Amino acid sequence: MLGRLLFTAAVPALAACPAYASDAPAPADQPLSRTDIVVTGARSKQVDLNESSSATGLDLSIRETPQSVTVVDRQRIDDFALTNVNDLLEQTVGVTVQRNETDRTEYSSRGFDITNFQVDGIGLPLLGAVDGDLDTILYERVEIVRGANAIMTGVGNPSATVNYLRKRPTTTFQANASAYAGSFDMWRLEGDVSGPINASGTLRARVIGAHEERNSYLDYNQVNRTVLGGSVALDITPSLTATVGYTRQKNKADGILWGALPLVYSDGTRISYPRSASTSAPWTYANVLNESAFGELTYRVGGDWSLRGVFTYNHVDSDAKRLYASGTPDPETGLGIAGSSGIYPSHNKQYLIDGYASGSVNLFGRSHQLAFGVSNGWLRSSEYEAYSDTEIDYGDIRQLSSFVPPEPDYPEITIQGHERNRLTRVYGAIHLNFTDRLKGVAGASAVWLKTSGDSYGSDLARDDHKVSPYAGLLFDLTRNLTLYASYTDIYAPQSQVDIDNRRLAPAKGTSLEAGIKGSWLDNRLSATAAIFKAKQRGLASYVGTFDGTDGPLGLDYYEALDTTSKGFEVEVSGRVTDHWQLSGGFTHLKIEDNQGLRTQNQVPRDSVKLAATYEVPEWRDLKLGAQFRYQSAISGTDDSAGLPISQKGYAVVDVLAGIKVVDHLQASVNVRNLTNAKYLNSLAWGQAFYSPPRSVIGTIRFDY
């Protein structure tokens, strides 16, 4: 799409969902489809994995894009039963999933938190954790741009931007349904029906639904999730298309972790837990309702110009009763862990308006591409609390499995914060054809952000503005290889507060990337090798937590540090043969503060992601596949006493096998964590819980 340049804001927000590596490359001579990426619903065709415009918003192939881009397709999601966002991103090159709690997760790339999440190129950045298990049933594909992304977002740090593309109504009838069953009493049903409503095909509709229930390997934990979605597209004229849609996800989780397991005794030695250990209780819960509605008009002018206007409404209600355990117990008695509990409702609403124009222009005897637009967004949020002053004594932590924490009494729920944000953005980008072999991409985004309100005693007022430029060059060495380099400005307003309970100023800096991209075997196989370096000034770095005397009880405070991240990535994706698909890559990082000291130690410095599937059509469409991921050692500090904690490097292997039972009906089996590796999910918050053991998921799928 030539214009999915959207606006974003630097405020806590609703986000959608997230990603996995593309199975196909991007040929330099094949432009992206405006129909597929903008997803107007005017026409429909098979999605081409070689296409993505998430990095620049221009109508470019991945090879023509001067940044690292990964695309995840629907086939990958279905093959490996990646029904939630966490599992998707966990398999994505260059992305680290921080499973800090059972129902709140963070993601990072190139050493920094991912805060920009979008749906069809529109969204406000999410600062903090994603609540609940976000489902993937609503999305056709996912695009991930690593590095800062000034053109597409205007704000954000040099991590990544994750863009989810909705399933849209199709011009031909199609339907599928799947039934899943697996370990821990997991079962899931899902369906997807799409096609024309009238004989001419000018009116089309799509209905999607899924329901999943599962227990857990963790004590007390269980999840119930329901997802519904629908959209209608109408060709008002051959050039004008209107699309409307609505989605709803209800996530109900019981026995949730707030924080996780205290990891060390007071002498610094590690506490030994079974994999199922949890400091939660049966009476804890987290319920999240996520609704989204959108309306879209696309008008195609003569030639290849188009105009697009989109209105989006997002609504999230969250209600949670949480239990947090902390302390460093005595190694002899196991005593010293205490728990506290609270009830935390919150409400969030977003109103997003985006309009742009895009198309080609002729200058100096050559054709170039241009996109420009304006956007506005409003976010209103409120948060409430009922914090119990009753302390829960866990007794001997070595006997945790036999202890059920009693539920305390709670005071009346009171409001603790409200926030209003408004973001206005003007943006533009151009793709320049200097010669047949030399191309350029340039653009800028001007952002005005205004915030009012307070949160737990912190004044949230701010009035920021910034112009963020972007520039890139590409040179075709041969018909198979392209050199590229890009520069992006960093502008990241922050929600964190300092020791005086004042909001930190925006982090600013620069992001550089250079590399080489190639495609072979008639563009079926692609590869990218890139080096990158990002400098951020004034980035929030965790210092401690207020104890109630020097600031709001339980609120974290930060200091502003200058940080440099640099490293390299290698990625390969595509079809080695007609039946063999391969994807994966390697990432190496080095992250230092302004003193040259290693920082962000909770992020692995080395990671490997590999995946492959092989099909044998002669044997009833037999498909075999495997996923492999490795990350190096990480470290952190205990949240109670600041004692050091560490996690060794580990590797995880998943495998799949599928076969056609009869026409239109396929069966498959996925085995997760084949070697039953045991590791901590994250050390980002100074506590952690263990990874799932080996598990099995069986699927029956009907396609028509």
VOGU-3710 file (C-alpha; in Angstrom, 3 decimals, decimal comma):
1> mlgrllftaa> 0,000/0,000/0,000  1,199/3,323/-0,847  -0,010/5,257/2,006  -0,437/3,205/5,042  1,485/5,969/6,734  -0,299/6,328/9,953  -0,180/8,337/12,992  0,706/7,134/16,442  0,932/8,712/19,853  3,321/8,245/22,703
11> vpalaacpay> 0,870/7,313/25,399  -0,322/4,087/26,988  -2,920/2,724/24,651  -4,876/-0,078/23,198  -2,905/-2,211/20,902  -3,851/-5,003/18,664  -1,766/-7,995/18,144  1,587/-9,093/16,759  4,414/-11,755/14,323  6,401/-14,395/12,577
21> asdapapadq> 8,970/-14,588/9,849  7,981/-14,536/6,225  8,295/-17,698/4,233  8,926/-15,860/0,987  11,264/-13,148/-0,287  10,495/-9,820/-1,896  11,551/-9,363/-5,506  12,850/-5,899/-6,285  10,878/-5,713/-9,518  7,512/-6,600/-7,984
31> plsrtdivvt> 5,730/-3,675/-6,271  3,396/-4,104/-3,372  -0,319/-4,478/-3,982  -2,284/-1,468/-2,808  -5,355/-3,678/-2,640  -3,770/-6,180/-0,281  -1,925/-3,809/2,020  -4,439/-0,984/2,261  -7,054/-3,707/2,293  -9,872/-1,606/0,914
41> garskqvdln> -12,032/-4,557/0,024  -12,489/-3,302/-3,514  -10,684/-6,259/-5,009  -9,309/-9,431/-3,556  -6,465/-11,689/-4,543  -3,983/-14,087/-3,040  -1,698/-12,314/-0,574  1,901/-12,157/-1,819  4,449/-12,656/0,934  7,035/-10,823/-1,153
51> esssatgldl> 5,148/-7,598/-0,518  5,196/-5,223/2,441  4,976/-1,462/2,838  5,178/-1,254/6,621  8,642/0,315/6,715  7,978/3,357/4,520  4,287/3,322/3,613  5,318/3,502/-0,051  4,426/1,007/-2,755  7,722/-0,925/-2,502
61> siretpqsvt> 8,881/-4,519/-2,354  10,851/-5,702/0,660  14,046/-5,677/-1,367  13,393/-2,025/-2,275  12,850/-1,115/1,403  15,953/0,248/3,221  15,167/-1,463/6,541  14,819/-4,973/7,924  11,274/-6,235/7,350  9,724/-9,564/8,314
71> vvdrqriddf> 6,323/-10,789/7,131  4,229/-13,476/8,788  1,594/-15,251/6,728  -1,600/-17,050/7,611  -0,189/-20,396/6,517  2,521/-20,212/9,160  -0,037/-19,401/11,833  -2,212/-22,385/10,863  0,651/-24,862/10,386  2,126/-24,382/13,848
81> altnvndlle> -1,152/-23,578/15,674  0,081/-20,109/16,662  -3,266/-18,974/17,979  -1,977/-16,149/20,186  0,369/-13,227/19,746  2,969/-14,383/22,266  3,607/-17,637/20,403  3,841/-15,733/17,108  6,371/-13,172/18,245  8,393/-15,792/20,073
91> qtvgvtvqrn> 9,245/-17,322/16,683  10,124/-14,004/14,995  13,713/-13,157/14,093  15,048/-10,300/16,211  12,130/-10,214/18,683  12,279/-11,254/22,354  9,079/-12,098/24,248  9,209/-11,161/27,943  6,547/-13,294/29,653  6,734/-11,428/32,937
101> etdrteyssr> 3,335/-12,590/34,205  0,653/-14,989/33,037  -1,568/-12,272/31,575  0,851/-9,386/30,924  3,653/-9,638/28,384  6,272/-7,301/26,944  8,237/-7,521/23,707  11,626/-6,153/22,724  13,773/-5,852/19,616  17,347/-4,652/19,221
111> gfditnfqvd> 17,515/-4,200/22,987  14,486/-1,948/23,511  10,791/-2,379/24,298  8,453/-2,559/21,310  5,861/0,170/21,828  4,367/0,621/18,344  1,556/-1,816/17,502  -0,839/-1,123/14,664  -3,832/-2,660/12,889  -3,974/-1,971/9,147
121> giglpllgav> -1,352/0,708/9,728  -3,331/2,631/12,354  -2,852/2,685/16,102  -1,432/4,325/19,184  1,783/2,902/20,651  1,490/0,612/23,631  3,863/1,616/26,414  4,089/-1,316/28,815  2,741/-4,829/28,843  0,082/-6,402/26,643
131> dgdldtilye> -2,852/-7,589/28,764  -4,345/-11,021/28,150  -3,819/-13,589/25,409  -4,336/-11,639/22,184  -5,774/-13,949/19,532  -4,512/-14,247/15,941  -7,738/-15,457/14,268  -8,617/-11,924/13,083  -5,468/-11,332/11,041  -4,362/-12,357/7,565
141> rveivrgana> -0,733/-11,437/7,998  1,688/-9,536/10,240  4,474/-7,183/9,218  7,405/-6,305/11,478  9,819/-3,457/10,783  12,930/-3,592/12,953  14,578/-0,328/13,951  13,102/3,134/14,440  10,366/4,031/11,976  9,870/7,787/11,665
151> imtgvgnpsa> 7,850/7,740/8,444  5,340/5,132/9,514  4,875/6,177/13,135  6,442/9,574/13,790  7,305/8,454/17,320  8,917/5,454/18,912  12,234/3,925/19,897  14,627/1,914/17,675  13,080/-1,475/18,467  10,391/-2,470/15,981
161> tvnylrkrpt> 6,932/-1,637/14,671  4,404/-4,468/14,503  1,540/-4,047/12,037  -1,402/-6,472/11,901  -3,474/-6,721/8,764  -7,098/-7,701/9,215  -8,831/-10,409/7,252  -11,169/-8,699/4,770  -14,183/-9,805/2,683  -13,207/-11,777/-0,437
171> ttfqanasay> -14,702/-11,708/-3,937  -15,105/-15,511/-3,999  -16,755/-17,715/-1,424  -14,445/-19,427/1,053  -14,938/-21,082/4,412  -12,901/-22,975/6,960  -13,394/-24,399/10,426  -10,945/-25,961/12,878  -11,141/-27,930/16,096  -8,163/-28,151/18,464
181> agsfdmwrle> -7,505/-30,330/21,502  -4,351/-30,546/23,546  -2,472/-30,818/26,799  -3,770/-29,203/29,996  -7,402/-29,777/28,941  -7,060/-27,301/26,096  -9,757/-27,142/23,418  -10,568/-24,583/20,757  -13,108/-24,086/17,965  -12,772/-21,506/15,210
191> gdvsgpinas> -14,472/-20,613/11,941  -14,062/-18,146/9,074  -16,618/-17,559/6,285  -16,219/-14,964/3,529  -17,607/-14,129/0,111  -19,962/-12,007/-2,024  -23,519/-11,318/-0,901  -24,955/-10,181/-4,243  -24,568/-11,668/-7,732  -22,323/-8,868/-9,002
201> gtlrarviga> -19,882/-9,223/-6,108  -20,011/-5,517/-5,255  -21,229/-6,343/-1,740  -19,064/-8,728/0,286  -18,928/-9,864/3,895  -16,747/-11,876/6,264  -17,537/-13,415/9,655  -14,882/-14,824/11,997  -15,170/-16,493/15,393  -13,116/-18,502/17,886
211> heernsyldy> -13,526/-19,857/21,391  -10,749/-21,388/23,484  -10,553/-22,835/26,971  -7,555/-24,320/28,742  -6,110/-25,103/32,102  -2,392/-24,675/32,728  0,727/-26,402/33,957  0,784/-23,613/36,581  -1,148/-24,056/39,808  -4,616/-22,409/39,736
221> nqvnrtvlgg> -4,266/-20,864/36,267  -6,906/-21,236/33,531  -8,019/-19,143/30,546  -11,300/-18,712/28,657  -11,177/-16,636/25,446  -13,879/-15,709/22,908  -13,227/-13,744/19,713  -15,767/-12,455/17,187  -15,252/-10,327/14,099  -17,158/-9,195/11,043
231> svalditpsl> -16,684/-6,822/8,122  -18,653/-5,699/5,063  -17,255/-4,100/1,904  -19,349/-2,285/-0,721  -18,201/-1,024/-4,111  -20,344/2,117/-4,306  -18,877/2,820/-7,745  -16,046/1,076/-9,621  -13,692/3,634/-8,052  -15,218/4,113/-4,592
241> tatvgytrqk> -15,265/1,399/-1,921  -16,637/1,566/1,630  -15,664/-0,948/4,299  -16,915/-1,258/7,875  -15,954/-3,783/10,510  -16,201/-4,744/14,180  -14,161/-7,090/16,380  -14,579/-8,190/19,958  -12,325/-10,265/22,205  -13,205/-11,282/25,748
251> nkadgilwga> -10,351/-12,790/27,745  -11,090/-14,289/31,172  -8,175/-15,656/33,200  -8,185/-17,083/36,733  -5,282/-17,878/39,023  -3,109/-15,200/37,428  0,386/-14,128/38,442  1,036/-10,501/39,449  4,776/-10,447/39,421  5,933/-14,049/39,634
261> lplvysdgtr> 8,179/-16,186/41,861  10,733/-14,656/44,245  13,934/-16,255/42,972  16,612/-16,033/45,673  17,096/-16,551/49,405  18,550/-13,787/51,549  22,042/-15,248/51,071  21,702/-14,996/47,284  21,237/-18,716/46,562  18,456/-19,725/44,161
271> isyprsasts> 15,143/-21,059/45,446  14,237/-24,438/43,950  10,676/-24,637/42,590  8,763/-27,221/40,574  7,746/-26,029/37,105  4,120/-25,660/38,237  4,959/-23,284/41,111  2,838/-20,150/41,423  2,411/-17,505/44,128  -1,130/-16,868/42,874
281> apwtyanvln> -4,445/-18,022/44,347  -7,723/-19,410/42,932  -9,559/-16,166/43,681  -7,332/-13,951/41,513  -8,492/-13,050/38,023  -7,910/-10,750/35,049  -10,778/-10,041/32,643  -10,123/-7,948/29,531  -12,700/-6,835/26,956  -11,195/-5,456/23,737
291> esafgeltyr> -13,531/-3,972/21,108  -12,703/-2,237/17,848  -14,851/-0,730/15,088  -13,721/0,977/11,903  -15,095/2,668/8,820  -13,061/3,209/5,675  -13,528/4,950/2,316  -11,102/4,415/-0,573  -11,321/6,319/-3,838  -9,152/5,356/-6,787
301> vggdwslrgv> -8,399/8,262/-9,093  -7,211/7,950/-12,687  -3,862/6,246/-13,036  -2,559/4,771/-9,788  -3,570/7,533/-7,368  -5,853/6,748/-4,449  -7,413/8,614/-1,546  -8,209/6,894/1,716  -9,966/7,967/4,888  -10,324/5,803/7,991
311> ftynhvdsda> -12,107/6,266/11,300  -11,282/3,794/14,071  -12,795/3,383/17,538  -11,062/1,191/20,109  -12,351/0,352/23,551  -10,684/-1,692/26,294  -12,141/-2,492/29,712  -9,980/-4,361/32,188  -10,785/-5,683/35,652  -8,281/-7,625/37,736
321> krlyasgtpd> -7,875/-8,914/41,273  -4,154/-9,445/41,765  -1,851/-10,958/44,384  1,820/-10,016/44,595  4,397/-11,931/46,642  7,814/-10,506/47,470  10,750/-10,913/49,795  14,004/-12,817/50,208  13,306/-15,770/52,536  15,706/-17,230/55,045
331> petglgiags> 17,556/-20,217/53,511  17,187/-22,256/56,728  13,505/-21,706/57,508  12,087/-20,617/54,126  10,259/-17,769/55,897  10,163/-14,202/54,661  7,721/-14,023/51,751  4,716/-11,712/52,151  1,844/-11,024/49,776  -0,342/-8,003/49,046
341> sgiypshnkq> -3,489/-7,797/46,955  -5,627/-5,256/45,164  -8,466/-4,828/42,666  -7,633/-2,802/39,557  -10,341/-1,804/37,041  -9,439/0,442/34,096  -11,193/1,914/31,048  -9,667/3,119/27,787  -11,163/4,677/24,660  -9,476/5,727/21,425
351> ylidgyasgs> -10,781/7,741/18,474  -8,501/7,713/15,440  -8,921/9,570/12,139  -6,468/9,158/9,270  -6,579/10,413/5,677  -3,993/10,363/2,922  -3,331/10,470/-0,795  -0,794/8,389/-2,696  0,320/7,723/-6,243  3,072/8,215/-8,796
361> vnlfgrshql> 4,502/11,440/-10,205  6,786/12,112/-13,170  9,846/14,279/-12,557  12,956/14,743/-14,712  11,767/12,089/-17,115  11,361/9,351/-14,484  8,437/8,005/-12,441  8,489/8,395/-8,651  6,048/7,554/-5,847  4,544/10,003/-3,390
371> afgvsngwlr> 2,359/9,697/-0,285  1,164/12,333/2,179  -1,565/12,816/4,728  -2,809/14,049/8,076  -4,147/12,262/11,134  -5,694/12,965/14,506  -6,132/10,777/17,546  -7,687/11,047/20,972  -7,155/8,722/23,929  -9,092/8,820/27,183
381> sseyeaysdt> -8,204/6,454/30,000  -8,991/6,031/33,682  -7,672/3,657/36,313  -9,096/2,589/39,676  -7,827/0,733/42,714  -8,922/-1,022/45,900  -5,696/-1,989/47,683  -5,948/-4,230/50,737  -3,751/-3,377/53,722  -3,826/-7,016/54,868
391> eidygdirql> -0,449/-8,733/54,534  -0,471/-12,417/53,544  2,243/-14,585/55,104  3,319/-17,403/52,757  5,116/-19,322/55,486  7,881/-21,680/54,360  8,341/-20,936/50,643  9,645/-24,487/50,176  6,105/-25,684/50,928  4,475/-23,332/48,420
401> ssfvppepdy> 2,555/-26,093/46,628  0,605/-26,908/49,802  -0,239/-23,288/50,649  -3,386/-21,559/49,340  -3,292/-17,815/50,119  -6,437/-16,586/51,904  -8,393/-13,795/50,230  -8,235/-10,498/52,161  -10,888/-7,797/52,532  -10,754/-4,776/50,245
411> peitiqgher> -11,708/-1,124/50,726  -13,991/0,748/48,359  -12,714/1,094/44,801  -11,507/4,650/44,123  -10,173/6,406/41,048  -6,389/6,770/40,963  -5,824/8,407/37,633  -7,286/9,775/34,436  -5,526/10,811/31,260  -6,422/12,574/28,014
421> nrltrvygai> -4,153/12,675/24,995  -4,451/14,272/21,598  -2,056/13,667/18,733  -2,002/15,533/15,440  0,324/14,374/12,706  1,234/15,582/9,218  3,435/13,278/7,154  4,811/12,625/3,709  7,210/10,324/1,874  8,660/9,932/-1,603
431> hlnftdrlkg> 10,426/7,141/-3,456  12,919/8,535/-5,961  14,206/6,676/-9,022  17,535/8,422/-9,583  18,659/5,790/-12,096  17,672/2,242/-12,992  20,020/0,988/-10,242  20,007/3,821/-7,675  16,864/4,541/-5,628  16,102/6,773/-2,672
441> vagasavwlk> 13,437/7,047/0,015  12,846/10,252/1,964  10,132/11,458/4,278  9,206/13,281/7,437  6,505/13,302/10,081  5,526/16,362/12,129  3,882/15,465/15,447  2,024/17,545/18,037  1,168/15,704/21,264  -0,787/17,180/24,164
451> tsgdsygsdl> -1,586/15,350/27,416  -3,497/16,256/30,567  -4,443/14,345/33,707  -2,781/12,562/36,602  -1,907/9,049/37,739  -1,238/8,015/41,340  -0,267/11,587/42,186  1,880/12,163/39,094  1,034/15,160/36,914  0,828/13,830/33,334
461> arddhkvspy> 0,633/17,209/31,602  2,829/17,661/28,539  2,837/19,613/25,310  5,392/18,181/22,876  6,079/18,598/19,178  8,741/17,223/16,866  9,614/16,777/13,193  11,131/13,341/12,558  12,957/12,814/9,240  13,734/9,584/7,402
471> agllfdltrn> 16,168/8,929/4,538  17,365/5,826/2,723  19,402/4,812/-0,331  19,466/1,553/-2,312  21,851/0,452/-5,052  21,457/-2,710/-7,138  24,874/-4,366/-7,301  23,568/-7,138/-9,560  20,139/-8,432/-10,567  20,221/-10,489/-7,344
481> ltlyasytdi> 21,880/-8,159/-4,795  21,010/-4,709/-3,430  23,023/-2,554/-1,027  21,028/-0,264/1,265  21,400/2,232/4,084  18,878/4,265/6,087  18,718/6,977/8,738  15,787/7,513/11,079  15,173/10,072/13,796  14,140/8,865/17,270
491> yapqsqvdid> 11,465/10,719/19,230  9,841/8,727/22,044  7,673/10,507/24,644  7,747/8,507/27,893  5,196/7,690/30,587  7,708/6,865/33,351  8,386/9,197/36,307  11,592/10,134/38,126  12,363/9,991/41,850  10,467/13,280/42,288
501> nrrlapakgt> 7,374/11,678/40,694  7,675/13,839/37,568  7,227/12,472/34,057  10,477/12,051/32,141  11,134/14,115/29,020  10,933/12,357/25,643  13,884/10,185/24,644  15,591/11,411/21,466  18,315/10,107/19,200  19,198/8,557/15,870
511> sleagikgsw> 18,981/5,110/14,284  21,245/3,894/11,466  21,026/0,680/9,455  22,966/-0,648/6,472  23,077/-3,983/4,755  22,632/-6,099/1,692  19,510/-7,842/0,409  19,347/-10,583/-2,182  16,866/-12,810/-3,985  17,418/-16,000/-5,987
521> ldnrlsataa> 15,594/-18,939/-7,575  13,183/-16,670/-9,457  12,670/-14,615/-6,301  11,562/-17,644/-4,280  14,469/-17,346/-1,824  15,650/-14,141/-0,176  18,278/-13,143/2,373  19,217/-10,019/4,311  22,371/-9,145/6,250  22,248/-5,893/8,233
531> ifkakqrgla> 24,254/-3,909/10,750  22,570/-1,310/12,951  23,346/1,314/15,564  20,953/3,410/17,635  21,668/6,142/20,156  19,031/7,342/22,608  19,379/10,293/24,953  17,293/10,405/28,124  15,921/6,850/27,952  14,011/5,720/31,059
541> syvgtfdgtd> 16,040/3,254/33,153  14,494/1,542/36,201  15,864/2,664/39,579  13,415/1,514/42,239  9,872/1,441/43,629  8,246/3,999/45,908  7,502/2,652/49,419  4,630/5,033/50,124  6,681/7,582/52,085  8,648/9,129/49,232
551> gplgldyyea> 6,045/8,536/46,518  2,960/6,463/45,613  3,234/2,959/47,100  4,261/0,369/44,514  4,919/2,863/41,700  8,234/2,409/39,887  10,543/5,362/39,319  13,269/5,801/36,718  16,254/7,884/35,715  17,129/9,194/32,264
561> ldttskgfev> 20,199/7,552/30,696  21,933/7,787/27,352  22,033/4,340/25,728  23,654/2,915/22,604  22,579/-0,307/20,908  24,441/-1,872/18,009  24,683/-5,265/16,375  23,930/-7,256/13,269  21,238/-9,572/11,911  21,159/-12,237/9,229
571> evsgrvtdhw> 17,841/-13,571/7,904  16,861/-16,037/5,188  13,338/-16,859/4,006  11,628/-18,492/1,083  11,096/-21,698/-0,866  14,215/-23,731/-1,482  12,096/-26,053/-3,654  8,389/-26,166/-4,523  7,767/-28,208/-1,379  10,470/-27,030/1,045
581> qlsggfthlk> 9,996/-23,738/2,901  12,740/-22,310/5,090  12,956/-19,218/7,280  15,064/-17,973/10,142  17,951/-15,840/11,235  20,529/-14,819/13,805  20,712/-11,614/15,879  23,666/-10,283/17,877  23,396/-7,252/20,185  25,640/-4,991/22,225
591> iednqglrtq> 23,944/-2,467/24,536  25,835/0,089/26,640  25,000/3,159/28,732  26,753/6,528/28,525  29,559/5,191/30,754  30,283/2,345/28,368  28,810/-0,198/30,805  26,668/-3,125/29,688  22,946/-2,490/30,253  19,542/-4,017/29,431
601> nqvprdsvkl> 20,913/-7,352/30,686  17,467/-8,958/30,653  17,697/-8,963/26,832  19,660/-11,873/25,266  22,711/-10,745/23,294  22,439/-13,635/20,833  19,354/-15,341/19,465  18,594/-17,805/16,685  15,186/-18,531/15,124  14,811/-21,255/12,478
611> aatyevpewr> 11,761/-22,911/10,921  11,086/-25,254/8,024  8,254/-27,254/6,510  8,408/-29,956/3,836  5,422/-31,234/1,852  5,007/-34,547/0,038  1,890/-34,148/-2,168  2,043/-37,770/-3,342  1,535/-39,005/0,236  -1,841/-37,391/0,907
621> dlklgaqfry> -0,262/-33,922/1,214  1,959/-35,033/4,079  3,586/-32,030/5,746  6,448/-32,219/8,248  7,882/-29,202/10,013  9,972/-27,932/12,896  10,772/-24,717/14,717  13,983/-24,045/16,638  14,811/-21,067/18,807  17,812/-20,308/20,982
631> qsaisgtdds> 18,687/-17,384/23,197  21,859/-16,700/25,143  22,139/-16,088/28,888  20,344/-13,174/30,560  20,613/-11,624/34,023  18,844/-9,259/36,360  18,386/-8,321/39,993  15,909/-9,552/42,576  13,074/-7,065/43,013  13,207/-7,111/46,828
641> aglpisqkgy> 16,892/-6,943/47,775  18,642/-6,220/44,498  20,518/-9,530/44,594  21,833/-10,832/41,247  19,881/-13,483/39,352  20,671/-15,167/36,052  19,282/-17,523/33,404  21,497/-19,714/31,255  21,088/-19,889/27,513  18,556/-22,428/26,276
651> avvdvlagik> 17,076/-23,921/23,107  13,512/-25,033/22,329  12,339/-27,320/19,517  8,760/-27,657/18,216  7,689/-30,171/15,569  4,580/-30,742/13,442  3,092/-33,392/11,180  -0,032/-33,054/9,052  -1,886/-35,117/6,443  -5,018/-34,913/4,293
661> vvdhlqasvn> -7,671/-37,261/5,686  -10,121/-36,789/2,807  -10,739/-33,955/0,365  -11,104/-30,624/2,213  -10,206/-32,218/5,576  -6,758/-32,203/7,138  -5,392/-33,425/10,457  -2,195/-32,281/12,156  -0,262/-32,672/15,402  2,051/-30,097/16,954
671> vrnltnakyl> 4,479/-30,977/19,743  5,797/-27,968/21,672  9,087/-28,028/23,580  9,979/-31,492/22,322  13,024/-31,849/24,595  11,092/-30,609/27,659  13,554/-27,770/28,319  13,014/-25,963/31,641  13,846/-22,265/31,807  12,620/-18,977/33,266
681> nslawgqafy> 10,403/-16,968/30,933  11,921/-13,556/31,705  14,060/-11,637/34,198  12,824/-8,180/33,200  10,892/-7,534/36,424  13,181/-9,224/38,969  10,857/-12,195/39,378  9,981/-15,023/36,996  7,986/-18,215/36,441  8,939/-21,327/34,527
691> spprsvigti> 8,294/-22,225/30,901  5,643/-24,775/29,865  6,705/-28,425/29,730  6,344/-30,578/26,632  2,806/-30,356/25,264  0,753/-31,625/22,327  -1,946/-29,973/20,201  -4,058/-31,925/17,702  -6,030/-30,134/14,978  -8,744/-31,090/12,506
701> rfdy> -9,300/-28,471/9,788  -11,999/-28,218/7,124  -11,445/-25,944/4,090  -13,885/-25,153/1,329
//
